[in-house]
Amino acid sequence: MAAGEQMAGVKPKALMAARRQLQQALQKGKLAHAYLLAGGSEAARIELARYLAAALNCREPREGEPCGRCRSCRQMAGGNHPDFYLFKPQGTTLKIDQIRELERQLAFRAFQGGARVAVLAGADAMTEAAANCLLKTLEEPPEGAYLILLAAQPDLLLPTIRSRCQELHLGWESGVSPAGVTYWNRLTRAGLAAMLQEILPELEKENDLQGVLQAMALACRDQLVWQLTGAATLLLQPGCFLPVPLSPRKLWRCFRLIQAAQAAIERNGNRRLALEVLMFNLHRELADTPV
């Protein structure tokens, strides 16, 4: 199956817009050496990265589209292209040894004379040592090599890494979940016992947990923006807004905690454990303690 055909059934507007942007860059010969594909689903991010790798190495591309028939395209479709490298977290994190292996692979010439493409899935799960190691490659990329970082929560990446990548946002396929707003409003008023015995079991049963957590993060974000500006026009979900007596610093920490839980679950982490950690951390922030 051609790389272009594989994505035919996945058509969120943000995803297709990102693909068109890559097509145009390919046609004009203006690709960046490093991309950050943010948001969307893990499957969509990997598929878009595979599309770019296929297009870069296709022998007979047409208007930025891989042909799907040449040797390179067949190898990409079969998952055995010698110049395509996909790194995924070991356990819950991407480790420095994986980044060193990436650097070693990219130091070689392309086996088939095209481009070498390395994809880091779960880039937002890099350890600090791995992130610092990756910076060296981003600052001095090997000739003919392309890096594609995939992140559910790009805000967890070092700013110095984000600044060296061109970001493409794939959006959130599930949209804003009303249930997520309700959960957030309940959490801001609940004690630890209620969080663990009532809210957590309900969250664990949610079919679209990522959508729910995203809506929780947006609700927290709206309260942070309200605290800092008092401007209703800046709220993303004004119809669901309920002010809470929390400082901006606490709201910001809660926002990051929800993002961290999303990232852990996106990496196929233990859902129950990730939610328990979130409940304990949110209780610590939401309890009546000094800022």
C-alpha positions as CSV (number, residue, x, y, z in Angstrom):
1,M,0.0,0.0,0.0
2,A,1.3,3.4,-0.9
3,A,2.1,5.9,1.9
4,G,-0.4,8.2,0.5
5,E,-3.1,5.5,0.5
6,Q,-2.4,4.6,4.1
7,M,-3.7,7.9,5.4
8,A,-6.8,8.0,3.3
9,G,-9.1,7.1,6.1
10,V,-7.6,9.6,8.6
11,K,-8.7,13.1,7.7
12,P,-8.8,15.6,10.6
13,K,-8.4,19.0,9.2
14,A,-5.3,19.8,11.1
15,L,-3.6,16.6,10.0
16,M,-4.4,17.2,6.3
17,A,-3.2,20.8,6.6
18,A,0.1,19.5,8.0
19,R,0.4,17.0,5.2
20,R,-0.2,19.7,2.5
21,Q,2.4,21.9,4.2
22,L,5.0,19.1,3.9
23,Q,4.0,18.5,0.3
24,Q,4.5,22.1,-0.6
25,A,7.9,22.2,1.1
26,L,8.9,19.0,-0.7
27,Q,7.9,20.5,-4.1
28,K,9.8,23.7,-3.4
29,G,12.8,22.0,-2.0
30,K,12.4,23.9,1.3
31,L,12.1,21.1,3.9
32,A,13.5,21.8,7.4
33,H,16.1,19.4,8.7
34,A,14.0,18.8,11.9
35,Y,10.2,18.7,12.4
36,L,8.1,18.4,15.5
37,L,4.7,16.8,14.9
38,A,2.6,17.7,17.9
39,G,-0.9,16.7,19.1
40,G,-3.3,14.4,17.3
41,S,-3.0,10.6,17.9
42,E,0.2,8.7,18.1
43,A,-0.9,6.7,15.0
44,A,-1.5,9.9,13.0
45,R,1.9,11.3,14.0
46,I,3.8,8.1,13.0
47,E,1.8,7.9,9.8
48,L,2.7,11.4,8.8
49,A,6.3,10.8,9.6
50,R,6.3,7.7,7.4
51,Y,4.7,9.7,4.6
52,L,7.5,12.3,4.8
53,A,10.2,9.6,4.8
54,A,8.6,7.8,1.9
55,A,8.3,11.0,-0.1
56,L,11.9,11.9,0.6
57,N,13.2,8.6,-0.7
58,C,10.7,7.9,-3.5
59,R,12.3,7.4,-6.9
60,E,9.3,8.7,-8.9
61,P,7.5,11.2,-6.7
62,R,4.5,13.1,-8.1
63,E,3.8,16.6,-6.7
64,G,5.2,15.7,-3.3
65,E,3.5,12.3,-3.2
66,P,5.4,9.0,-3.0
67,C,4.5,6.7,-5.9
68,G,4.0,3.6,-3.8
69,R,5.5,1.3,-6.5
70,C,9.3,1.9,-6.5
71,R,11.7,-0.2,-4.4
72,S,12.0,2.5,-1.7
73,C,8.2,2.9,-1.3
74,R,7.8,-0.9,-1.1
75,Q,10.4,-1.0,1.6
76,M,8.7,1.8,3.5
77,A,5.3,0.0,3.3
78,G,7.0,-3.3,4.4
79,G,8.7,-1.6,7.4
80,N,12.2,-2.6,6.3
81,H,13.7,0.5,4.7
82,P,17.4,0.7,5.6
83,D,17.5,4.5,5.9
84,F,14.4,4.9,8.1
85,Y,14.8,4.7,11.9
86,L,12.0,4.7,14.4
87,F,12.8,5.1,18.1
88,K,10.2,4.6,20.8
89,P,10.4,5.0,24.6
90,Q,12.0,2.1,26.5
91,G,9.6,1.7,29.3
92,T,8.3,5.2,30.0
93,T,11.2,7.3,28.7
94,L,13.5,7.8,25.7
95,K,16.9,7.3,27.0
96,I,20.3,8.8,26.2
97,D,21.6,5.5,24.8
98,Q,18.8,5.6,22.2
99,I,19.8,9.1,21.2
100,R,23.4,8.0,20.9
101,E,22.3,5.1,18.7
102,L,20.4,7.6,16.6
103,E,23.5,9.8,16.2
104,R,25.5,6.7,15.2
105,Q,23.0,5.7,12.5
106,L,22.8,9.2,11.1
107,A,26.6,9.4,10.8
108,F,26.6,6.8,8.1
109,R,25.9,7.5,4.4
110,A,22.4,6.5,3.2
111,F,22.4,2.9,2.1
112,Q,20.3,3.7,-1.0
113,G,21.7,7.2,-1.8
114,G,18.6,9.1,-0.6
115,A,17.8,10.7,2.7
116,R,18.2,9.2,6.2
117,V,15.1,9.8,8.3
118,A,15.0,9.3,12.1
119,V,11.8,9.5,14.0
120,L,11.6,9.9,17.8
121,A,8.2,8.8,19.0
122,G,7.3,10.0,22.4
123,A,9.9,12.8,22.2
124,D,8.1,14.5,25.1
125,A,9.3,11.5,27.2
126,M,13.0,12.1,26.8
127,T,15.1,12.1,29.9
128,E,17.0,15.3,30.6
129,A,20.3,13.6,29.5
130,A,18.7,12.4,26.3
131,A,17.3,15.8,25.5
132,N,20.7,17.5,26.0
133,C,22.4,14.9,23.8
134,L,19.8,15.4,21.1
135,L,20.5,19.2,21.1
136,K,23.9,18.6,19.6
137,T,22.5,16.7,16.6
138,L,19.8,19.4,16.1
139,E,22.5,22.2,16.2
140,E,24.7,20.4,13.7
141,P,22.5,18.0,11.7
142,P,24.4,15.5,9.4
143,E,24.1,16.3,5.7
144,G,21.2,14.5,4.1
145,A,19.6,13.5,7.4
146,Y,16.1,14.5,8.7
147,L,14.8,14.3,12.3
148,I,11.1,14.0,13.1
149,L,10.1,14.4,16.7
150,L,6.6,13.2,17.7
151,A,5.0,14.6,20.9
152,A,1.5,14.4,22.4
153,Q,2.5,17.2,24.8
154,P,5.1,19.5,23.1
155,D,5.2,21.8,26.1
156,L,7.1,19.1,28.0
157,L,10.0,19.4,25.5
158,L,12.9,21.7,26.3
159,P,12.4,25.2,24.7
160,T,15.8,24.9,23.1
161,I,14.7,21.7,21.3
162,R,11.4,23.2,20.1
163,S,13.1,26.3,18.8
164,R,15.3,24.1,16.5
165,C,12.3,22.3,14.9
166,Q,9.6,23.4,12.6
167,E,6.3,22.6,14.4
168,L,3.3,21.1,12.7
169,H,0.2,20.7,14.9
170,L,-2.2,17.9,14.2
171,G,-4.9,19.0,16.6
172,W,-7.1,16.9,18.8
173,E,-9.3,14.5,16.9
174,S,-11.9,14.1,19.6
175,G,-12.5,17.9,20.1
176,V,-13.5,19.3,23.5
177,S,-15.2,16.9,25.9
178,P,-17.9,18.4,28.1
179,A,-17.2,15.6,30.5
180,G,-13.6,16.8,30.9
181,V,-14.8,20.3,32.0
182,T,-17.2,18.7,34.5
183,Y,-14.4,16.5,35.9
184,W,-12.1,19.6,36.4
185,N,-14.8,21.6,38.2
186,R,-15.4,18.6,40.5
187,L,-11.7,18.1,41.2
188,T,-11.2,21.7,42.3
189,R,-13.8,21.2,45.0
190,A,-13.0,17.5,46.0
191,G,-11.0,16.1,48.8
192,L,-8.5,13.3,48.3
193,A,-10.9,10.6,49.3
194,A,-13.5,11.7,46.7
195,M,-10.8,12.0,44.1
196,L,-9.6,8.4,44.6
197,Q,-12.9,6.7,45.4
198,E,-15.3,8.6,43.1
199,I,-13.6,10.6,40.4
200,L,-10.7,8.3,39.5
201,P,-12.9,5.2,38.9
202,E,-15.2,7.2,36.6
203,L,-12.2,8.6,34.7
204,E,-10.7,5.2,34.3
205,K,-13.9,4.0,32.5
206,E,-13.9,6.8,30.0
207,N,-13.6,5.5,26.4
208,D,-12.0,8.8,25.2
209,L,-9.8,9.5,28.2
210,Q,-7.3,11.6,26.2
211,G,-10.2,13.8,25.0
212,V,-11.4,14.2,28.6
213,L,-8.0,15.1,29.9
214,Q,-7.5,17.6,27.1
215,A,-10.8,19.3,28.0
216,M,-9.6,19.3,31.7
217,A,-6.4,21.0,30.7
218,L,-8.3,23.6,28.6
219,A,-10.6,24.3,31.5
220,C,-7.6,24.8,33.8
221,R,-6.0,27.0,31.1
222,D,-9.1,29.2,31.0
223,Q,-9.0,29.7,34.7
224,L,-5.3,30.7,34.5
225,V,-6.0,33.2,31.7
226,W,-8.9,34.6,33.7
227,Q,-6.8,35.1,36.8
228,L,-4.0,36.8,34.8
229,T,-6.1,39.0,32.5
230,G,-9.8,39.1,33.6
231,A,-10.6,39.0,29.8
232,A,-13.5,36.8,28.9
233,T,-12.7,37.2,25.2
234,L,-9.5,35.1,25.8
235,L,-11.4,32.1,27.2
236,L,-11.5,29.0,24.9
237,Q,-14.6,27.6,26.6
238,P,-16.5,30.6,28.0
239,G,-19.7,28.7,28.3
240,C,-18.1,26.2,30.7
241,F,-16.1,28.7,32.8
242,L,-16.4,28.6,36.6
243,P,-13.8,30.7,38.5
244,V,-12.0,29.0,41.4
245,P,-9.9,30.6,44.2
246,L,-6.5,29.3,43.0
247,S,-3.4,31.3,42.3
248,P,-2.0,31.5,38.8
249,R,1.1,29.6,40.0
250,K,-1.1,26.7,41.2
251,L,-3.2,26.7,38.1
252,W,-0.1,26.5,35.9
253,R,1.2,23.6,37.9
254,C,-2.2,21.8,37.6
255,F,-2.1,22.4,33.9
256,R,1.3,20.8,33.5
257,L,0.3,17.8,35.7
258,I,-2.7,17.1,33.5
259,Q,-0.4,17.3,30.4
260,A,2.0,14.9,32.1
261,A,-0.8,12.4,32.7
262,Q,-1.8,12.7,29.0
263,A,1.7,12.0,27.9
264,A,2.1,9.0,30.2
265,I,-1.2,7.4,28.9
266,E,-0.3,8.3,25.3
267,R,2.9,6.2,25.7
268,N,0.7,3.2,26.6
269,G,1.5,3.6,30.3
270,N,-0.6,2.1,33.0
271,R,-3.9,4.1,32.9
272,R,-4.8,3.4,36.6
273,L,-1.3,4.4,37.8
274,A,-1.2,7.5,35.7
275,L,-4.5,8.6,37.0
276,E,-3.6,7.9,40.6
277,V,-0.4,9.9,40.3
278,L,-2.5,12.7,38.8
279,M,-5.1,12.6,41.7
280,F,-2.4,12.8,44.4
281,N,-0.5,15.6,42.6
282,L,-3.7,17.6,42.0
283,H,-4.7,17.2,45.6
284,R,-1.4,18.5,46.7
285,E,-1.8,21.6,44.5
286,L,-5.5,22.2,45.2
287,A,-5.4,21.7,48.9
288,D,-5.3,24.8,51.1
289,T,-1.5,25.1,51.3
290,P,0.9,28.0,50.8
291,V,1.6,28.7,47.1
